[in-house]
Amino acid sequence: MVDLCGPVNQNDTTDLPAEAVLSKSLRPALIASRRTIADYPAPLRHLLTGLADESIPAALISPARCDVGRIVPPAIEVIQHPAYDVPLTDYYNRKILIERLAKRRTNVLHCLCESKASFTRWLSRRTALPYLVTVNSLPRRWSRLSLSSRRCAKIIVPAETIAGRLTGNAFRHVPKVLAGRVEQIKTGTFTSRAITCFSSSDRVAGIIIAASLKKMRDFEILFGALRHLAIDGHEFMIVLIGTGRVQRPLWRLLSRLGMLRMVTFIDEWQSPDAVLAAGDIFIQPRPAPAFSSILLNAMSVGAAVATAPGGVDDLIIADQTAVTFDPADELSIYDCLRRLFNRKEMARKLARQAQRHVKVNYTVSRMVAETISAYADAIEWFKG
């Protein structure tokens, strides 16, 4: 077992103020999954940049063959694991990872996705380090996180709905001893000065749809409503963000509806602001099972949001930050979207209110500060 705890050199911090001592002593390693990098590139970039700005020498443990160049600032060390992505090298890859963490004097681990919880638990045991786990999704009915009560200092959640599900009495997904360690840190983003919603009368309206392409029925209902809007004379283009098994059947559906030329497919979400800047309306067609970074960014740039309530819906305040519809009712979707198109000033007011809500409650500075504080608390808790 490798002991990595403790500051690099305590003598170096004796004459520094408390904030500088904190930054100098923290040496976190953040463990990302492919899902983290695919679904949360902007929040991850903001967090890593914030740590770098605070002169905290952080490292990102990234899956092999995963492009993180647009996410990770130069000051952050990237450790690819496995280092050798070939069969029968598991032992050597884990040995290399432990040695690299020891060399950089890592003193706290941060698991960024619940799918890496078991791996992080193993790594914390081998390195004798405290760790934190971020849970971005609602747990499934009978699922249970693999956590160590002796080394897991905190469970970080971005939304109250996730915290409630994790610790609720109906299906307790974490042991009672860990329920008191759940802490909410809201995902941070930057807001635009202007709003994109119907900001120019000279261009065709843009609709952004973010969805997992898994159930064809969802899209038959949604695009049925959108087709009726087009028949009514509303002009718009659609950007559909998502991947899944029904992508080809969806193309055939759009072809039958005569809407294929209206839709652009995007399966990569690395530059959210650039995509969302072209959108007047953002649609989330189903309740979100996980905190939606895309929804947060849509509100931050000032798009009018139309969504199905439920799931992780902390951002959704009906008729204040979003308009809501029944995802199984084509008429409900049609009426909701028609209201936005026919009452553009109302749509702009809705977008402005959502943007203001995000600006007040979901700041990058608060996210970074609270995360740094959580790292420091974890180290102190583990020492005690």
BALOBA-1460 file (C-alpha; in Angstrom, 3 decimals):
// residues 384
<rec num="1" residu="m" x="0.000" y="0.000" z="0.000"/>
<rec num="2" residu="v" x="1.342" y="3.404" z="-0.996"/>
<rec num="3" residu="d" x="0.765" y="6.263" z="1.464"/>
<rec num="4" residu="l" x="0.179" y="9.463" z="-0.476"/>
<rec num="5" residu="c" x="-1.354" y="11.614" z="2.282"/>
<rec num="6" residu="g" x="0.048" y="14.866" z="3.562"/>
<rec num="7" residu="p" x="1.294" y="18.102" z="1.953"/>
<rec num="8" residu="v" x="4.274" y="18.169" z="-0.332"/>
<rec num="9" residu="n" x="6.420" y="20.125" z="2.102"/>
<rec num="10" residu="q" x="4.933" y="21.622" z="5.231"/>
<rec num="11" residu="n" x="7.855" y="24.013" z="5.664"/>
<rec num="12" residu="d" x="6.910" y="25.736" z="2.425"/>
<rec num="13" residu="t" x="3.557" y="26.976" z="3.816"/>
<rec num="14" residu="t" x="4.506" y="28.452" z="7.197"/>
<rec num="15" residu="d" x="4.517" y="32.106" z="6.095"/>
<rec num="16" residu="l" x="1.570" y="31.904" z="3.691"/>
<rec num="17" residu="p" x="-2.029" y="33.035" z="4.321"/>
<rec num="18" residu="a" x="-4.680" y="30.356" z="4.940"/>
<rec num="19" residu="e" x="-5.991" y="30.435" z="1.354"/>
<rec num="20" residu="a" x="-2.513" y="29.906" z="-0.080"/>
<rec num="21" residu="v" x="-1.803" y="27.060" z="2.349"/>
<rec num="22" residu="l" x="-5.031" y="25.367" z="1.227"/>
<rec num="23" residu="s" x="-4.165" y="25.661" z="-2.464"/>
<rec num="24" residu="k" x="-0.588" y="24.475" z="-1.916"/>
<rec num="25" residu="s" x="-1.560" y="21.414" z="0.115"/>
<rec num="26" residu="l" x="-4.305" y="20.126" z="-2.196"/>
<rec num="27" residu="r" x="-3.205" y="17.710" z="-4.921"/>
<rec num="28" residu="p" x="-6.382" y="16.067" z="-6.220"/>
<rec num="29" residu="a" x="-6.762" y="13.448" z="-8.923"/>
<rec num="30" residu="l" x="-10.103" y="13.491" z="-10.740"/>
<rec num="31" residu="i" x="-11.325" y="10.208" z="-12.235"/>
<rec num="32" residu="a" x="-13.439" y="10.605" z="-15.374"/>
<rec num="33" residu="s" x="-15.474" y="8.085" z="-17.340"/>
<rec num="34" residu="r" x="-16.266" y="8.258" z="-21.047"/>
<rec num="35" residu="r" x="-19.746" y="9.356" z="-20.049"/>
<rec num="36" residu="t" x="-18.351" y="12.266" z="-18.023"/>
<rec num="37" residu="i" x="-16.327" y="13.493" z="-20.984"/>
<rec num="38" residu="a" x="-19.197" y="12.997" z="-23.452"/>
<rec num="39" residu="d" x="-22.052" y="14.429" z="-21.365"/>
<rec num="40" residu="y" x="-20.338" y="17.008" z="-19.147"/>
<rec num="41" residu="p" x="-17.475" y="18.555" z="-21.145"/>
<rec num="42" residu="a" x="-18.269" y="22.173" z="-20.251"/>
<rec num="43" residu="p" x="-18.642" y="21.680" z="-16.459"/>
<rec num="44" residu="l" x="-15.502" y="19.545" z="-16.416"/>
<rec num="45" residu="r" x="-13.562" y="22.205" z="-18.326"/>
<rec num="46" residu="h" x="-14.815" y="24.918" z="-15.963"/>
<rec num="47" residu="l" x="-13.825" y="22.896" z="-12.886"/>
<rec num="48" residu="l" x="-10.344" y="22.031" z="-14.173"/>
<rec num="49" residu="t" x="-9.732" y="25.623" z="-15.268"/>
<rec num="50" residu="g" x="-10.860" y="26.855" z="-11.866"/>
<rec num="51" residu="l" x="-8.452" y="24.498" z="-10.092"/>
<rec num="52" residu="a" x="-5.632" y="25.642" z="-12.370"/>
<rec num="53" residu="d" x="-6.478" y="29.302" z="-11.696"/>
<rec num="54" residu="e" x="-6.212" y="28.591" z="-7.959"/>
<rec num="55" residu="s" x="-2.753" y="27.044" z="-8.538"/>
<rec num="56" residu="i" x="-3.965" y="23.639" z="-7.394"/>
<rec num="57" residu="p" x="-1.903" y="20.905" z="-9.128"/>
<rec num="58" residu="a" x="-4.695" y="18.595" z="-10.231"/>
<rec num="59" residu="a" x="-4.599" y="15.551" z="-12.481"/>
<rec num="60" residu="l" x="-7.314" y="14.030" z="-14.639"/>
<rec num="61" residu="i" x="-7.403" y="10.224" z="-14.915"/>
<rec num="62" residu="s" x="-8.964" y="9.710" z="-18.321"/>
<rec num="63" residu="p" x="-9.968" y="6.546" z="-20.219"/>
<rec num="64" residu="a" x="-7.550" y="5.456" z="-22.923"/>
<rec num="65" residu="r" x="-8.098" y="6.792" z="-26.444"/>
<rec num="66" residu="c" x="-10.395" y="9.531" z="-25.144"/>
<rec num="67" residu="d" x="-9.995" y="12.995" z="-26.660"/>
<rec num="68" residu="v" x="-9.771" y="15.497" z="-23.793"/>
<rec num="69" residu="g" x="-7.702" y="18.117" z="-25.605"/>
<rec num="70" residu="r" x="-10.579" y="20.613" z="-25.812"/>
<rec num="71" residu="i" x="-11.493" y="20.101" z="-22.156"/>
<rec num="72" residu="v" x="-8.255" y="20.041" z="-20.166"/>
<rec num="73" residu="p" x="-6.224" y="23.256" z="-19.701"/>
<rec num="74" residu="p" x="-2.420" y="22.986" z="-20.097"/>
<rec num="75" residu="a" x="-1.772" y="23.243" z="-16.342"/>
<rec num="76" residu="i" x="-3.689" y="20.005" z="-15.646"/>
<rec num="77" residu="e" x="-1.837" y="16.700" z="-15.921"/>
<rec num="78" residu="v" x="-3.649" y="14.005" z="-17.891"/>
<rec num="79" residu="i" x="-3.107" y="10.385" z="-16.836"/>
<rec num="80" residu="q" x="-4.544" y="7.897" z="-19.304"/>
<rec num="81" residu="h" x="-5.695" y="4.660" z="-17.753"/>
<rec num="82" residu="p" x="-5.104" y="2.017" z="-18.887"/>
<rec num="83" residu="a" x="-1.704" y="3.173" z="-20.137"/>
<rec num="84" residu="y" x="-1.496" y="0.052" z="-22.337"/>
<rec num="85" residu="d" x="-4.922" y="-0.756" z="-23.738"/>
<rec num="86" residu="v" x="-4.185" y="-4.380" z="-24.647"/>
<rec num="87" residu="p" x="-5.338" y="-7.664" z="-23.107"/>
<rec num="88" residu="l" x="-3.658" y="-9.175" z="-20.027"/>
<rec num="89" residu="t" x="-2.033" y="-5.906" z="-18.898"/>
<rec num="90" residu="d" x="-4.456" y="-5.039" z="-16.099"/>
<rec num="91" residu="y" x="-1.943" y="-5.607" z="-13.294"/>
<rec num="92" residu="y" x="0.759" y="-3.489" z="-14.962"/>
<rec num="93" residu="n" x="-1.659" y="-0.679" z="-15.827"/>
<rec num="94" residu="r" x="-2.855" y="-0.409" z="-12.242"/>
<rec num="95" residu="k" x="0.712" y="-0.498" z="-10.974"/>
<rec num="96" residu="i" x="1.648" y="2.338" z="-13.350"/>
<rec num="97" residu="l" x="-1.341" y="4.391" z="-12.195"/>
<rec num="98" residu="i" x="-0.516" y="3.967" z="-8.496"/>
<rec num="99" residu="e" x="3.121" y="4.890" z="-9.116"/>
<rec num="100" residu="r" x="2.153" y="8.038" z="-11.029"/>
<rec num="101" residu="l" x="-0.194" y="9.124" z="-8.252"/>
<rec num="102" residu="a" x="2.546" y="8.532" z="-5.686"/>
<rec num="103" residu="k" x="5.074" y="10.498" z="-7.736"/>
<rec num="104" residu="r" x="2.815" y="13.558" z="-7.903"/>
<rec num="105" residu="r" x="1.939" y="13.272" z="-4.188"/>
<rec num="106" residu="t" x="-1.818" y="13.022" z="-4.746"/>
<rec num="107" residu="n" x="-3.729" y="13.375" z="-1.471"/>
<rec num="108" residu="v" x="-7.412" y="13.128" z="-2.470"/>
<rec num="109" residu="l" x="-9.363" y="11.333" z="-5.208"/>
<rec num="110" residu="h" x="-12.516" y="12.634" z="-6.880"/>
<rec num="111" residu="c" x="-14.646" y="10.137" z="-8.808"/>
<rec num="112" residu="l" x="-16.647" y="12.180" z="-11.353"/>
<rec num="113" residu="c" x="-19.115" y="9.447" z="-12.320"/>
<rec num="114" residu="e" x="-20.899" y="6.760" z="-10.328"/>
<rec num="115" residu="s" x="-19.849" y="4.202" z="-12.950"/>
<rec num="116" residu="k" x="-16.272" y="4.588" z="-11.631"/>
<rec num="117" residu="a" x="-17.259" y="4.207" z="-7.960"/>
<rec num="118" residu="s" x="-16.022" y="0.619" z="-7.601"/>
<rec num="119" residu="f" x="-12.717" y="1.415" z="-9.315"/>
<rec num="120" residu="t" x="-12.219" y="4.507" z="-7.145"/>
<rec num="121" residu="r" x="-12.969" y="2.495" z="-4.014"/>
<rec num="122" residu="w" x="-10.271" y="-0.002" z="-5.016"/>
<rec num="123" residu="l" x="-7.809" y="2.776" z="-5.858"/>
<rec num="124" residu="s" x="-8.408" y="4.587" z="-2.559"/>
<rec num="125" residu="r" x="-7.715" y="1.373" z="-0.654"/>
<rec num="126" residu="r" x="-4.477" y="0.719" z="-2.533"/>
<rec num="127" residu="t" x="-3.262" y="4.309" z="-2.089"/>
<rec num="128" residu="a" x="-4.670" y="4.937" z="1.424"/>
<rec num="129" residu="l" x="-6.412" y="8.082" z="0.187"/>
<rec num="130" residu="p" x="-9.799" y="9.640" z="0.956"/>
<rec num="131" residu="y" x="-12.151" y="10.089" z="-1.951"/>
<rec num="132" residu="l" x="-15.326" y="11.804" z="-3.107"/>
<rec num="133" residu="v" x="-17.915" y="10.449" z="-5.542"/>
<rec num="134" residu="t" x="-20.080" y="12.613" z="-7.780"/>
<rec num="135" residu="v" x="-23.490" y="11.130" z="-8.618"/>
<rec num="136" residu="n" x="-25.144" y="12.849" z="-11.593"/>
<rec num="137" residu="s" x="-28.021" y="10.411" z="-12.185"/>
<rec num="138" residu="l" x="-31.072" y="9.174" z="-10.370"/>
<rec num="139" residu="p" x="-30.198" y="5.690" z="-9.087"/>
<rec num="140" residu="r" x="-32.121" y="2.784" z="-10.497"/>
<rec num="141" residu="r" x="-34.725" y="1.102" z="-8.346"/>
<rec num="142" residu="w" x="-32.559" y="-1.605" z="-6.788"/>
<rec num="143" residu="s" x="-29.091" y="-0.241" z="-7.485"/>
<rec num="144" residu="r" x="-26.604" y="0.394" z="-4.688"/>
<rec num="145" residu="l" x="-23.361" y="2.353" z="-4.912"/>
<rec num="146" residu="s" x="-20.136" y="0.552" z="-3.999"/>
<rec num="147" residu="l" x="-18.671" y="2.907" z="-1.385"/>
<rec num="148" residu="s" x="-16.274" y="2.643" z="1.534"/>
<rec num="149" residu="s" x="-17.548" y="4.159" z="4.781"/>
<rec num="150" residu="r" x="-13.932" y="4.453" z="5.973"/>
<rec num="151" residu="r" x="-12.536" y="6.312" z="2.964"/>
<rec num="152" residu="c" x="-15.480" y="7.902" z="1.095"/>
<rec num="153" residu="a" x="-15.659" y="11.357" z="2.665"/>
<rec num="154" residu="k" x="-18.452" y="12.869" z="0.565"/>
<rec num="155" residu="i" x="-21.052" y="12.041" z="-2.053"/>
<rec num="156" residu="i" x="-21.438" y="15.085" z="-4.303"/>
<rec num="157" residu="v" x="-24.724" y="15.639" z="-6.163"/>
<rec num="158" residu="p" x="-25.663" y="18.509" z="-8.526"/>
<rec num="159" residu="a" x="-29.389" y="18.399" z="-7.717"/>
<rec num="160" residu="e" x="-31.700" y="17.987" z="-4.733"/>
<rec num="161" residu="t" x="-33.763" y="15.398" z="-6.601"/>
<rec num="162" residu="i" x="-30.736" y="13.092" z="-6.775"/>
<rec num="163" residu="a" x="-29.912" y="13.632" z="-3.084"/>
<rec num="164" residu="g" x="-33.476" y="12.782" z="-2.118"/>
<rec num="165" residu="r" x="-33.484" y="9.567" z="-4.140"/>
<rec num="166" residu="l" x="-30.108" y="8.459" z="-2.779"/>
<rec num="167" residu="t" x="-31.071" y="8.850" z="0.860"/>
<rec num="168" residu="g" x="-34.853" y="8.309" z="0.725"/>
<rec num="169" residu="n" x="-36.398" y="5.634" z="2.920"/>
<rec num="170" residu="a" x="-38.242" y="3.831" z="0.108"/>
<rec num="171" residu="f" x="-35.094" y="2.558" z="-1.596"/>
<rec num="172" residu="r" x="-31.947" y="3.478" z="0.286"/>
<rec num="173" residu="h" x="-29.162" y="3.478" z="-2.291"/>
<rec num="174" residu="v" x="-26.372" y="4.396" z="0.126"/>
<rec num="175" residu="p" x="-25.785" y="2.996" z="3.645"/>
<rec num="176" residu="k" x="-27.129" y="5.046" z="6.547"/>
<rec num="177" residu="v" x="-23.608" y="5.863" z="7.702"/>
<rec num="178" residu="l" x="-22.974" y="7.599" z="4.347"/>
<rec num="179" residu="a" x="-26.337" y="9.368" z="4.027"/>
<rec num="180" residu="g" x="-25.076" y="12.291" z="6.110"/>
<rec num="181" residu="r" x="-22.128" y="12.780" z="3.742"/>
<rec num="182" residu="v" x="-24.282" y="13.716" z="0.747"/>
<rec num="183" residu="e" x="-23.552" y="17.312" z="-0.286"/>
<rec num="184" residu="q" x="-25.023" y="19.336" z="-3.125"/>
<rec num="185" residu="i" x="-22.630" y="21.342" z="-5.289"/>
<rec num="186" residu="k" x="-24.477" y="22.978" z="-8.155"/>
<rec num="187" residu="t" x="-22.905" y="22.647" z="-11.577"/>
<rec num="188" residu="g" x="-21.485" y="25.991" z="-12.686"/>
<rec num="189" residu="t" x="-21.674" y="27.714" z="-16.027"/>
<rec num="190" residu="f" x="-21.201" y="31.170" z="-17.546"/>
<rec num="191" residu="t" x="-24.161" y="33.163" z="-18.851"/>
<rec num="192" residu="s" x="-24.292" y="35.272" z="-21.987"/>
<rec num="193" residu="r" x="-24.989" y="38.991" z="-21.876"/>
<rec num="194" residu="a" x="-27.767" y="38.701" z="-24.455"/>
<rec num="195" residu="i" x="-30.392" y="36.038" z="-25.063"/>
<rec num="196" residu="t" x="-30.595" y="33.957" z="-28.229"/>
<rec num="197" residu="c" x="-34.366" y="33.482" z="-28.193"/>
<rec num="198" residu="f" x="-35.868" y="35.187" z="-31.265"/>
<rec num="199" residu="s" x="-33.050" y="37.725" z="-31.182"/>
<rec num="200" residu="s" x="-33.188" y="38.354" z="-34.925"/>
<rec num="201" residu="s" x="-36.179" y="38.561" z="-37.238"/>
<rec num="202" residu="d" x="-33.905" y="38.148" z="-40.267"/>
<rec num="203" residu="r" x="-33.104" y="34.473" z="-39.724"/>
<rec num="204" residu="v" x="-35.121" y="31.280" z="-39.646"/>
<rec num="205" residu="a" x="-35.919" y="30.138" z="-36.113"/>
<rec num="206" residu="g" x="-33.705" y="27.406" z="-34.703"/>
<rec num="207" residu="i" x="-34.890" y="24.519" z="-32.544"/>
<rec num="208" residu="i" x="-32.356" y="22.481" z="-30.566"/>
<rec num="209" residu="i" x="-33.422" y="19.013" z="-29.404"/>
<rec num="210" residu="a" x="-31.271" y="17.014" z="-26.992"/>
<rec num="211" residu="a" x="-32.267" y="13.390" z="-26.557"/>
<rec num="212" residu="s" x="-31.018" y="9.848" z="-26.374"/>
<rec num="213" residu="l" x="-32.078" y="8.080" z="-29.560"/>
<rec num="214" residu="k" x="-33.408" y="4.930" z="-27.904"/>
<rec num="215" residu="k" x="-37.220" y="4.895" z="-28.261"/>
<rec num="216" residu="m" x="-38.736" y="5.546" z="-31.650"/>
<rec num="217" residu="r" x="-42.152" y="6.281" z="-30.151"/>
<rec num="218" residu="d" x="-40.806" y="9.423" z="-28.455"/>
<rec num="219" residu="f" x="-39.765" y="10.915" z="-31.774"/>
<rec num="220" residu="e" x="-42.922" y="9.920" z="-33.635"/>
<rec num="221" residu="i" x="-44.918" y="12.028" z="-31.171"/>
<rec num="222" residu="l" x="-42.453" y="14.930" z="-31.077"/>
<rec num="223" residu="f" x="-41.938" y="15.249" z="-34.826"/>
<rec num="224" residu="g" x="-45.659" y="14.815" z="-35.394"/>
<rec num="225" residu="a" x="-46.171" y="17.990" z="-33.350"/>
<rec num="226" residu="l" x="-43.324" y="19.783" z="-35.149"/>
<rec num="227" residu="r" x="-44.789" y="18.827" z="-38.536"/>
<rec num="228" residu="h" x="-48.101" y="20.449" z="-37.585"/>
<rec num="229" residu="l" x="-46.217" y="23.615" z="-36.646"/>
<rec num="230" residu="a" x="-44.594" y="23.625" z="-40.086"/>
<rec num="231" residu="i" x="-48.004" y="23.097" z="-41.740"/>
<rec num="232" residu="d" x="-49.264" y="26.126" z="-39.784"/>
<rec num="233" residu="g" x="-46.630" y="28.196" z="-41.592"/>
<rec num="234" residu="h" x="-43.935" y="28.472" z="-38.935"/>
<rec num="235" residu="e" x="-40.437" y="28.315" z="-40.417"/>
<rec num="236" residu="f" x="-37.660" y="26.683" z="-38.426"/>
<rec num="237" residu="m" x="-34.592" y="24.487" z="-38.645"/>
<rec num="238" residu="i" x="-33.856" y="21.680" z="-36.176"/>
<rec num="239" residu="v" x="-30.572" y="20.525" z="-34.645"/>
<rec num="240" residu="l" x="-30.893" y="17.103" z="-33.006"/>
<rec num="241" residu="i" x="-28.162" y="16.227" z="-30.494"/>
<rec num="242" residu="g" x="-27.883" y="12.582" z="-29.534"/>
<rec num="243" residu="t" x="-26.926" y="9.070" z="-30.508"/>
<rec num="244" residu="g" x="-28.645" y="5.727" z="-30.237"/>
<rec num="245" residu="r" x="-30.009" y="2.694" z="-31.977"/>
<rec num="246" residu="v" x="-33.019" y="4.407" z="-33.604"/>
<rec num="247" residu="q" x="-31.000" y="6.934" z="-35.589"/>
<rec num="248" residu="r" x="-31.575" y="5.215" z="-38.945"/>
<rec num="249" residu="p" x="-35.307" y="4.568" z="-38.323"/>
<rec num="250" residu="l" x="-35.553" y="8.235" z="-37.332"/>
<rec num="251" residu="w" x="-34.111" y="9.267" z="-40.686"/>
<rec num="252" residu="r" x="-36.795" y="7.183" z="-42.401"/>
<rec num="253" residu="l" x="-39.501" y="8.798" z="-40.255"/>
<rec num="254" residu="l" x="-38.276" y="12.287" z="-41.127"/>
<rec num="255" residu="s" x="-38.192" y="11.349" z="-44.798"/>
<rec num="256" residu="r" x="-41.830" y="10.167" z="-44.643"/>
<rec num="257" residu="l" x="-42.852" y="13.390" z="-42.890"/>
<rec num="258" residu="g" x="-40.979" y="15.499" z="-45.462"/>
<rec num="259" residu="m" x="-38.781" y="16.975" z="-42.726"/>
<rec num="260" residu="l" x="-35.398" y="15.405" z="-43.469"/>
<rec num="261" residu="r" x="-33.918" y="18.602" z="-44.930"/>
<rec num="262" residu="m" x="-34.985" y="20.548" z="-41.845"/>
<rec num="263" residu="v" x="-32.948" y="18.427" z="-39.418"/>
<rec num="264" residu="t" x="-29.205" y="18.372" z="-38.697"/>
<rec num="265" residu="f" x="-27.826" y="15.547" z="-36.534"/>
<rec num="266" residu="i" x="-24.999" y="16.150" z="-34.044"/>
<rec num="267" residu="d" x="-23.609" y="13.298" z="-31.952"/>
<rec num="268" residu="e" x="-20.739" y="15.178" z="-30.307"/>
<rec num="269" residu="w" x="-21.208" y="17.748" z="-27.560"/>
<rec num="270" residu="q" x="-17.813" y="19.401" z="-27.119"/>
<rec num="271" residu="s" x="-18.741" y="23.032" z="-27.934"/>
<rec num="272" residu="p" x="-22.224" y="23.595" z="-26.478"/>
<rec num="273" residu="d" x="-22.268" y="27.387" z="-26.715"/>
<rec num="274" residu="a" x="-21.480" y="27.343" z="-30.431"/>
<rec num="275" residu="v" x="-24.431" y="25.022" z="-31.119"/>
<rec num="276" residu="l" x="-26.883" y="26.640" z="-28.738"/>
<rec num="277" residu="a" x="-26.127" y="30.136" z="-30.037"/>
<rec num="278" residu="a" x="-28.152" y="29.227" z="-33.136"/>
<rec num="279" residu="g" x="-31.152" y="28.064" z="-31.129"/>
<rec num="280" residu="d" x="-34.238" y="30.089" z="-30.252"/>
<rec num="281" residu="i" x="-36.042" y="27.177" z="-28.599"/>
<rec num="282" residu="f" x="-34.522" y="24.233" z="-26.721"/>
<rec num="283" residu="i" x="-36.568" y="21.029" z="-26.368"/>
<rec num="284" residu="q" x="-35.932" y="18.244" z="-23.875"/>
<rec num="285" residu="p" x="-38.493" y="15.661" z="-25.040"/>
<rec num="286" residu="r" x="-38.365" y="13.249" z="-22.075"/>
<rec num="287" residu="p" x="-37.808" y="13.582" z="-18.307"/>
<rec num="288" residu="a" x="-34.069" y="13.630" z="-17.667"/>
<rec num="289" residu="p" x="-32.713" y="10.638" z="-15.668"/>
<rec num="290" residu="a" x="-29.502" y="12.612" z="-15.015"/>
<rec num="291" residu="f" x="-28.580" y="16.228" z="-14.460"/>
<rec num="292" residu="s" x="-28.572" y="17.819" z="-17.912"/>
<rec num="293" residu="s" x="-25.517" y="19.905" z="-18.709"/>
<rec num="294" residu="i" x="-27.103" y="20.709" z="-22.077"/>
<rec num="295" residu="l" x="-30.262" y="22.089" z="-20.475"/>
<rec num="296" residu="l" x="-28.151" y="24.238" z="-18.148"/>
<rec num="297" residu="n" x="-26.206" y="25.639" z="-21.110"/>
<rec num="298" residu="a" x="-29.400" y="26.270" z="-23.083"/>
<rec num="299" residu="m" x="-30.704" y="28.416" z="-20.250"/>
<rec num="300" residu="s" x="-27.348" y="30.172" z="-19.854"/>
<rec num="301" residu="v" x="-27.330" y="31.413" z="-23.456"/>
<rec num="302" residu="g" x="-30.963" y="32.516" z="-23.285"/>
<rec num="303" residu="a" x="-32.946" y="29.958" z="-25.256"/>
<rec num="304" residu="a" x="-36.616" y="29.423" z="-24.438"/>
<rec num="305" residu="v" x="-36.927" y="25.942" z="-22.931"/>
<rec num="306" residu="a" x="-39.780" y="23.518" z="-23.573"/>
<rec num="307" residu="t" x="-39.475" y="20.271" z="-21.671"/>
<rec num="308" residu="a" x="-41.141" y="17.272" z="-20.118"/>
<rec num="309" residu="p" x="-41.138" y="17.631" z="-16.316"/>
<rec num="310" residu="g" x="-39.929" y="14.895" z="-13.980"/>
<rec num="311" residu="g" x="-36.636" y="13.132" z="-13.471"/>
<rec num="312" residu="v" x="-33.816" y="15.470" z="-12.472"/>
<rec num="313" residu="d" x="-35.811" y="18.655" z="-12.962"/>
<rec num="314" residu="d" x="-34.317" y="21.109" z="-10.457"/>
<rec num="315" residu="l" x="-33.739" y="23.640" z="-13.244"/>
<rec num="316" residu="i" x="-37.353" y="23.468" z="-14.405"/>
<rec num="317" residu="i" x="-39.783" y="25.916" z="-12.817"/>
<rec num="318" residu="a" x="-43.010" y="25.798" z="-14.827"/>
<rec num="319" residu="d" x="-43.739" y="29.049" z="-16.688"/>
<rec num="320" residu="q" x="-40.763" y="30.745" z="-15.019"/>
<rec num="321" residu="t" x="-37.702" y="29.004" z="-16.453"/>
<rec num="322" residu="a" x="-39.468" y="26.656" z="-18.906"/>
<rec num="323" residu="v" x="-42.780" y="25.673" z="-20.418"/>
<rec num="324" residu="t" x="-43.755" y="22.047" z="-19.866"/>
<rec num="325" residu="f" x="-45.693" y="19.451" z="-21.832"/>
<rec num="326" residu="d" x="-46.848" y="15.852" z="-21.627"/>
<rec num="327" residu="p" x="-44.294" y="13.878" z="-23.685"/>
<rec num="328" residu="a" x="-46.880" y="11.216" z="-24.551"/>
<rec num="329" residu="d" x="-49.419" y="13.724" z="-25.910"/>
<rec num="330" residu="e" x="-48.762" y="15.177" z="-29.356"/>
<rec num="331" residu="l" x="-51.363" y="17.910" z="-28.857"/>
<rec num="332" residu="s" x="-49.726" y="18.977" z="-25.580"/>
<rec num="333" residu="i" x="-46.341" y="19.352" z="-27.315"/>
<rec num="334" residu="y" x="-47.918" y="21.189" z="-30.254"/>
<rec num="335" residu="d" x="-49.780" y="23.669" z="-28.007"/>
<rec num="336" residu="c" x="-46.650" y="24.310" z="-25.930"/>
<rec num="337" residu="l" x="-44.441" y="25.063" z="-28.935"/>
<rec num="338" residu="r" x="-47.140" y="27.045" z="-30.758"/>
<rec num="339" residu="r" x="-47.409" y="29.310" z="-27.717"/>
<rec num="340" residu="l" x="-43.676" y="30.082" z="-27.952"/>
<rec num="341" residu="f" x="-43.861" y="30.822" z="-31.689"/>
<rec num="342" residu="n" x="-47.029" y="32.913" z="-31.504"/>
<rec num="343" residu="r" x="-46.011" y="34.884" z="-28.411"/>
<rec num="344" residu="k" x="-42.383" y="35.720" z="-29.037"/>
<rec num="345" residu="e" x="-42.143" y="38.379" z="-26.318"/>
<rec num="346" residu="m" x="-43.434" y="35.859" z="-23.796"/>
<rec num="347" residu="a" x="-40.827" y="33.373" z="-25.045"/>
<rec num="348" residu="r" x="-38.070" y="35.978" z="-24.665"/>
<rec num="349" residu="k" x="-39.239" y="36.822" z="-21.145"/>
<rec num="350" residu="l" x="-39.159" y="33.118" z="-20.255"/>
<rec num="351" residu="a" x="-35.611" y="32.806" z="-21.655"/>
<rec num="352" residu="r" x="-34.476" y="35.900" z="-19.751"/>
<rec num="353" residu="q" x="-35.906" y="34.595" z="-16.465"/>
<rec num="354" residu="a" x="-34.198" y="31.233" z="-16.916"/>
<rec num="355" residu="q" x="-30.896" y="32.906" z="-17.739"/>
<rec num="356" residu="r" x="-31.183" y="35.086" z="-14.616"/>
<rec num="357" residu="h" x="-31.938" y="32.013" z="-12.485"/>
<rec num="358" residu="v" x="-28.825" y="30.270" z="-13.794"/>
<rec num="359" residu="k" x="-26.664" y="33.362" z="-13.335"/>
<rec num="360" residu="v" x="-27.644" y="33.654" z="-9.663"/>
<rec num="361" residu="n" x="-27.631" y="29.989" z="-8.661"/>
<rec num="362" residu="y" x="-25.236" y="28.114" z="-10.966"/>
<rec num="363" residu="t" x="-21.977" y="30.061" z="-10.996"/>
<rec num="364" residu="v" x="-18.598" y="28.598" z="-11.875"/>
<rec num="365" residu="s" x="-16.877" y="30.452" z="-9.033"/>
<rec num="366" residu="r" x="-19.194" y="28.897" z="-6.450"/>
<rec num="367" residu="m" x="-18.792" y="25.425" z="-7.949"/>
<rec num="368" residu="v" x="-14.988" y="25.682" z="-7.874"/>
<rec num="369" residu="a" x="-14.882" y="27.146" z="-4.349"/>
<rec num="370" residu="e" x="-17.239" y="24.521" z="-2.929"/>
<rec num="371" residu="t" x="-15.340" y="21.705" z="-4.643"/>
<rec num="372" residu="i" x="-12.017" y="22.940" z="-3.232"/>
<rec num="373" residu="s" x="-13.618" y="23.152" z="0.208"/>
<rec num="374" residu="a" x="-14.927" y="19.593" z="-0.181"/>
<rec num="375" residu="y" x="-11.406" y="18.361" z="-1.030"/>
<rec num="376" residu="a" x="-9.976" y="20.060" z="2.063"/>
<rec num="377" residu="d" x="-12.768" y="18.670" z="4.267"/>
<rec num="378" residu="a" x="-12.146" y="15.163" z="2.926"/>
<rec num="379" residu="i" x="-8.451" y="15.301" z="3.785"/>
<rec num="380" residu="e" x="-9.112" y="16.635" z="7.292"/>
<rec num="381" residu="w" x="-11.863" y="14.055" z="7.873"/>
<rec num="382" residu="f" x="-9.562" y="11.227" z="6.808"/>
<rec num="383" residu="k" x="-6.757" y="12.408" z="9.067"/>
<rec num="384" residu="g" x="-9.151" y="12.513" z="12.031"/>
